[in-house]
Every structure is written in C-alpha cells, then in structure tokens.
C-alpha cells in the first residue's frame, strides 16, 4: 500500500510533469523522493517497456544481454526436518533446476546442509541466512565451509557492512550480499571494504534495471561474480529479470524460475517455462511478453488514472 500511495501522490506526477521522458531520465527525475526503490523500479520498467516497444527493440538487447536463455535455480525454505528437506530438493532437481539454495537460521543450518550435500553429492548448492546471524555465530558459520558451497547469502544484518567484512575474513565460503546492496554506491562500498566476494542483484531492491546494470558493470570490472535474485515476480518482472540475468557478468545461476512455481495463472500470455534447467530470455519488443487482459481484470483490486 505504501508503494501505491507514494506512486500516486509523488512519483507518477513527477514523471508526467516531464511530458516526455527517456528511460535513462527516470531515476534522476525521481531522485528527490527518498527511498521507495521498488515503486521506482516498477515505473522505470514501464517507461522502458513503452520506449522499447516504440523502437521495436527487446529489453535484453537494450540492457546488453549476451545469452538467449539463463540457468534457473530454486530457493527452498526451512522444512520440518532434514529428511523432508531432502525430498523437497529432490523434487526440484527432478524438475530440472540446476542450483539449489537452502534457507538457514541458527540451529537449522548444519544438519540440513549436510543432509542435502550427502544426498545429492556435488550439485551447485548455496545457503541464504536472510540476516539471521551475528558475529557471535562465527564458529557455526565456519562449519559450513566443509560443504563446498557456492556462497552464503546475507548472513548478517543489512546495515552490518563492516561486520560482513570481518566475517568474510574468517570464512572460506564466499560471502554474498543481498539486502545490503540497495544502490551502486552500496555495492562499491561493500567491495571496497571486502564485505562480499559475490553480489546478488535485484532490480527492485536497487531502484531499477538501469541501476542494476550499473552494479553489474562495477562487479564485472572488479572480477566479482553476480547473480539475479527473485522476489516472487509475476511474468512481467520475471521476463525483465531474465533479460537482466543474460548480461555477461551474471555467471552464477539465479532465481529466475518458472512462473508455475508461484502462480497457477500468471498475468502474462506467455509465462516463464523451465526448459532443460533454463528460462528463455524474451525476444519480443519491450519486456517481450504481453499482458493477459482477462487475468489483469481478475487480479485488479484498484484503478487510478492520473493525467497532466
């Protein structure tokens, strides 16, 4: 509701006051309004889609994509017990997902990770703590080193950049930052401090796809691998994320999964589909997918028209 209110009262009127606006101008136009990055990202994507449809260009080409499909990983929540977790992971592997991410928290980490590693051998495996730990848990986090993980994601609080740097010096497992990376500057600061050796890029979290590309470029130039995180997007955001994840610096499988993981009915006419462990990058103009008008009408709970 907050994003809706801010968009209606401030962000959309600011864009309409420009009368004509290019995608590259959206972020600067909205800069006076502090925060609300997800609302800003949605509006920037709308402008991108409109502009690129008018030009007859796909979003992937505009952003700099170098692949026509991206590898798809899956995030698995904490289960009742390790045995249940193993069965859930098995189902996702059978569906074709090429990387598994396990959610962890204190007391639900070592046994769970061990069970999955023992059951499935050398599969690409990583863990996500969602800020559940502190430096007092350093010994427990160090135990994860024996599982040869791709990374441990956001072990500490989002504002604990210095503590993440301290933790990273004591772990062999690469530390990946997620919630801490809210902008290009935040990414640059984290890299300068040695707080991360991997970055999770989410366009919504950083305020838009152009800021996401800037972070990608920063990390690519620094030799830091990045991957594209997911936030339960509909087919609109999923299509855009696939385009972003096709950039050259995205060298780790991301969370761009099939639409049917979360939606019985998506809001687009061509939902994302898992094919041989990958999701295709849309090639149509703009974001590359079209809205299903029936689904849109069914899902709509409010409607506002703003004119200038």
C-alpha positions in Angstrom: 0.0 0.0 0.0 2.9 2.3 0.7 4.3 1.9 -2.8 0.9 2.5 -4.3 0.3 5.7 -2.3 3.8 7.1 -3.0 3.5 6.3 -6.7 0.1 8.0 -6.9 0.9 11.1 -4.9 4.5 11.8 -5.9 6.3 9.5 -8.3 3.8 9.3 -11.2 3.0 13.1 -11.1 6.8 13.9 -11.2 7.2 11.7 -14.4 4.1 13.2 -16.0 5.4 16.7 -15.3 8.3 15.9 -17.7 5.8 15.5 -20.6 8.4 13.5 -22.4 10.9 11.2 -20.7 13.5 8.7 -21.7 14.2 5.6 -19.6 17.6 7.0 -18.6 16.0 10.1 -17.1 13.6 8.3 -14.8 16.0 7.7 -11.9 17.2 11.3 -11.8 13.6 12.6 -12.0 12.6 10.5 -9.0 15.8 11.1 -7.0 14.3 13.9 -4.8 11.9 11.3 -3.4 14.0 9.3 -0.9 13.6 5.5 -0.8 10.7 3.6 -2.3 13.0 1.8 -4.7 10.6 -0.9 -5.7 8.0 1.6 -6.7 10.6 3.5 -8.7 11.8 0.3 -10.3 8.3 -0.6 -11.5 7.8 2.9 -13.0 11.2 2.8 -14.7 10.3 -0.6 -16.2 7.0 0.8 -17.5 8.9 3.6 -19.3 11.5 1.1 -20.6 8.8 -1.1 -22.0 6.9 1.7 -23.7 10.1 3.2 -25.2 11.5 -0.1 -26.4 8.1 -1.2 -27.9 8.1 2.1 -29.8 11.6 1.5 -31.1 11.0 -2.2 -31.9 13.8 -3.4 -29.5 13.8 -6.1 -26.9 14.8 -5.2 -23.3 17.6 -7.8 -23.3 19.3 -6.1 -26.3 19.0 -2.7 -24.7 20.5 -3.9 -21.4 23.3 -5.8 -23.0 22.3 -9.4 -22.9 24.7 -11.9 -24.4 22.6 -15.1 -23.9 19.2 -16.3 -25.2 18.4 -18.3 -22.0 19.6 -18.2 -18.4 20.2 -21.1 -15.9 17.5 -21.4 -13.3 18.0 -22.1 -9.6 15.4 -22.6 -6.9 15.2 -21.4 -3.3 14.0 -23.9 -0.7 12.6 -22.8 2.6 13.2 -24.3 6.0 11.4 -27.6 6.3 10.1 -29.7 9.2 13.3 -31.8 9.3 16.3 -32.7 7.2 14.6 -35.7 5.6 11.7 -33.6 4.4 14.1 -31.0 3.1 15.9 -33.7 1.1 12.7 -34.8 -0.5 11.7 -31.3 -1.4 15.1 -30.7 -3.0 14.8 -34.0 -4.9 11.6 -32.8 -6.5 13.1 -29.6 -7.7 16.1 -31.4 -9.1 13.8 -33.8 -10.9 12.1 -30.8 -12.4 15.4 -29.7 -13.8 16.5 -26.8 -11.6 20.3 -26.5 -11.9 21.1 -24.9 -8.5 19.7 -25.3 -5.0 19.5 -22.5 -2.4 18.7 -23.5 1.2 17.3 -21.1 3.7 19.0 -21.4 7.0 18.9 -19.9 10.5 20.7 -20.7 13.8 20.0 -24.3 14.8 18.6 -25.1 11.4 21.8 -25.0 9.3 24.5 -27.6 9.6 22.3 -30.7 9.7 20.1 -29.5 6.9 23.0 -28.6 4.6 24.8 -31.9 5.4 21.7 -33.9 4.6 21.3 -32.2 1.2 25.0 -32.5 0.4 25.1 -36.2 1.4 22.0 -37.0 -0.6 23.0 -35.2 -3.9 26.7 -35.0 -3.9 28.3 -32.2 -5.8 25.2 -30.3 -7.0 25.6 -26.5 -7.1 24.5 -25.6 -3.6 24.3 -22.3 -1.6 22.6 -21.1 1.6 20.7 -18.0 2.4 20.6 -16.7 6.0 18.4 -13.6 5.5 20.3 -11.7 8.2 19.6 -14.4 10.8 23.1 -14.4 12.3 25.6 -12.2 14.2 29.3 -12.3 14.6 28.7 -14.3 17.7 27.7 -17.1 15.4 31.1 -17.1 13.6 32.0 -20.6 14.6 28.7 -22.1 13.4 29.0 -20.2 10.1 32.6 -21.5 9.7 31.3 -25.1 10.0 29.5 -24.5 6.6 32.9 -24.3 4.9 33.1 -28.1 4.8 30.2 -28.3 2.4 31.9 -26.6 -0.6 29.1 -24.1 -1.1 28.8 -21.6 -3.9 28.2 -18.9 -1.3 26.5 -17.9 1.9 24.0 -15.1 1.3 23.4 -12.2 3.7 24.5 -13.9 6.9 24.3 -10.6 9.0 22.0 -7.6 9.2 21.7 -5.5 6.1 23.5 -2.5 7.7 26.4 -4.6 9.1 28.8 -4.0 6.2 31.8 -3.7 8.4 30.8 -6.9 10.3 30.4 -8.7 7.0 33.9 -7.8 6.1 35.1 -9.2 9.4 33.1 -12.4 8.8 34.4 -12.8 5.3 38.0 -12.8 6.5 37.2 -15.9 8.7 35.3 -18.0 6.2 36.4 -20.0 3.1 32.8 -19.9 1.8 32.3 -16.8 -0.3 30.1 -14.2 1.4 27.3 -12.8 -0.9 25.4 -9.6 0.0 21.7 -9.2 -0.9 19.7 -6.9 1.2 22.7 -4.7 1.9 23.0 -3.8 -1.8 20.5 -1.0 -2.4 22.5 1.0 -4.9 25.6 1.3 -7.0 27.2 3.2 -4.1 26.3 0.5 -1.6 27.9 -2.1 -3.9 31.0 -0.1 -4.3 31.3 0.5 -0.6 30.9 -3.2 0.1 33.6 -4.2 -2.4 36.0 -1.6 -1.1 35.6 -2.9 2.4 35.9 -6.6 1.4 32.5 -7.3 2.7 31.5 -9.5 -0.2 33.0 -11.6 -3.0 29.6 -12.2 -4.7 26.7 -9.9 -5.2 23.0 -10.7 -5.6 21.4 -8.1 -7.8 17.6 -7.4 -7.6 16.4 -4.6 -9.8 13.5 -3.9 -7.5 15.7 -3.6 -4.5 18.1 -1.1 -6.1 15.5 1.1 -7.7 15.5 -0.1 -11.3 17.1 -2.1 -14.1 19.5 0.6 -15.2 20.9 0.9 -11.6 21.1 -2.9 -11.7 23.2 -2.8 -14.9 25.5 -0.2 -13.3 26.1 -2.6 -10.4 26.7 -5.4 -12.8 29.3 -3.3 -14.7 31.0 -2.4 -11.4 31.3 -6.0 -10.3 32.3 -7.3 -13.8 35.2 -4.8 -13.9 36.2 -5.8 -10.3 36.1 -9.5 -11.2 33.2 -10.1 -8.7 30.5 -12.6 -9.9 26.9 -11.6 -9.7 23.6 -13.4 -9.9 19.9 -12.3 -10.3 17.7 -12.8 -7.2 14.0 -13.1 -7.3 11.1 -11.6 -5.3 8.1 -13.7 -6.4 7.7 -11.6 -9.5 4.8 -12.1 -11.9 5.6 -12.8 -15.6 6.2 -9.0 -16.1 9.2 -8.9 -13.6 10.2 -12.4 -14.5 10.7 -11.5 -18.2 12.7 -8.4 -17.2 14.8 -10.4 -14.8 15.6 -13.0 -17.5 16.8 -10.2 -19.7 19.0 -8.8 -16.9 20.4 -12.2 -16.0 21.6 -12.7 -19.6 24.3 -10.0 -19.1 27.8 -11.3 -19.2 28.7 -10.7 -15.6 25.9 -12.9 -14.3 28.0 -16.1 -14.1 26.1 -17.9 -11.3 22.6 -19.4 -11.7 19.9 -17.0 -10.4 16.4 -17.2 -9.1 14.6 -16.7 -12.4 12.4 -19.8 -12.2 9.3 -21.0 -14.0 6.1 -19.0 -13.4 4.2 -22.1 -12.2 6.4 -22.2 -9.1 4.3 -19.4 -7.6 1.3 -18.8 -9.9 -1.5 -21.1 -11.1 -2.3 -18.3 -13.5 0.2 -15.7 -14.4 -0.6 -12.2 -15.6 1.1 -12.6 -19.0 0.1 -14.6 -22.1 3.5 -16.5 -22.2 4.6 -17.4 -18.6 8.2 -18.3 -18.0 8.8 -22.1 -18.5 11.7 -24.2 -17.4 13.4 -25.9 -20.3 16.4 -28.1 -19.7 17.1 -26.2 -16.5 16.9 -22.8 -18.2 14.4 -20.0 -18.8 14.4 -18.3 -22.1 15.1 -14.5 -22.5 12.0 -13.0 -24.2 12.8 -11.6 -27.7 9.7 -9.6 -28.3 9.7 -5.8 -28.2 10.0 -4.1 -24.8 9.9 -6.6 -21.9 9.0 -9.2 -24.6 5.7 -10.5 -23.1 2.1 -9.3 -23.3 -0.4 -8.8 -20.6 -3.3 -11.2 -20.4 -6.3 -8.8 -20.3 -8.6 -11.4 -18.6 -6.0 -12.2 -15.9 -5.4 -8.5 -15.4 -9.0 -7.8 -14.9 -9.4 -10.7 -12.5 -6.4 -9.6 -10.4 -7.1 -5.8 -10.3 -8.1 -4.6 -6.9 -7.9 -0.8 -7.6 -7.6 1.5 -10.5 -6.4 5.1 -10.8 -6.0 7.4 -13.9 -3.6 10.3 -13.5 -3.4 12.9 -16.1 -1.4 16.1 -16.6 
